[in-house]
Amino acid sequence: GKVVISTDVGGVKDVMSDGESGILCPDNDKSKFCESLEKLILDKNLRTQMGEKGKEFTKEKFHVNRLVSDIKKLYLELLNQ
């Protein structure tokens, strides 16, 4: 897995976990973005750990079985209204 550094905009929080699978920086905060990038460049273990967490996060959150289960649950809720 690869580590993500992003600004905290849009739906980024939906596809990564800040501090675990990547780093979110405040929008337009160039110094925080540069600090985070430097931190990852200098710490191979952190890059590896966050990359693996990102891979796990994505597999859990977007696995086809989970998505099918969520859609089924939604349909059942709608039918019971």
C-alpha positions in Angstrom: 0.0 0.0 0.0 0.9 3.6 -0.5 0.6 6.4 2.0 -1.7 9.3 1.2 -1.0 12.9 2.1 -4.0 15.2 1.3 -5.7 18.3 2.3 -8.9 17.9 4.3 -11.4 18.6 1.5 -14.3 16.8 -0.1 -14.6 13.1 0.7 -11.0 12.4 1.5 -12.0 11.3 5.0 -14.2 8.6 3.5 -11.2 6.9 1.8 -8.5 7.2 4.4 -8.0 7.4 8.1 -6.0 10.4 9.3 -2.9 9.4 11.2 -3.3 5.7 10.4 -3.4 5.2 6.7 -2.4 8.7 5.7 -2.1 12.3 6.8 -4.7 15.0 6.4 -3.5 18.6 6.4 -5.7 21.6 6.8 -6.7 23.1 3.4 -4.1 25.8 2.2 -1.6 24.9 5.0 1.6 24.6 3.0 3.9 24.3 6.0 1.9 21.4 7.6 1.8 19.6 4.2 5.6 20.0 3.8 6.2 18.9 7.4 4.1 15.7 6.8 5.9 15.0 3.5 9.3 15.4 5.2 8.2 13.1 8.1 7.2 10.4 5.6 10.4 10.8 3.5 12.6 10.4 6.6 10.7 7.5 8.2 10.5 4.4 6.1 8.9 2.4 8.9 6.1 4.9 9.2 5.5 4.9 5.4 5.4 1.1 5.4 3.0 0.9 8.4 0.7 3.6 7.1 0.7 2.0 3.6 -0.3 -1.4 5.1 -3.1 0.3 7.2 -4.3 2.0 4.1 -4.5 -1.3 2.2 -6.4 -2.9 5.1 -8.7 0.1 5.4 -9.6 0.0 1.7 -10.2 -3.8 1.7 -12.5 -3.5 4.7 -14.4 -0.4 3.6 -14.8 -1.2 -0.1 -14.9 -5.0 -0.2 -17.7 -6.3 -2.4 -19.3 -8.3 0.4 -19.5 -5.3 2.7 -21.0 -3.2 -0.1 -23.6 -5.8 -0.9 -24.5 -6.1 2.8 -24.9 -2.4 3.1 -27.1 -2.1 0.0 -29.3 -5.1 1.2 -29.7 -3.4 4.6 -30.7 -0.2 3.0 -33.3 -1.9 0.8 -34.7 -3.8 3.7 -35.0 -0.5 5.7 -36.8 1.2 2.8 -39.2 -1.7 2.4 -40.1 -1.6 6.1 -41.0 2.1 6.0 
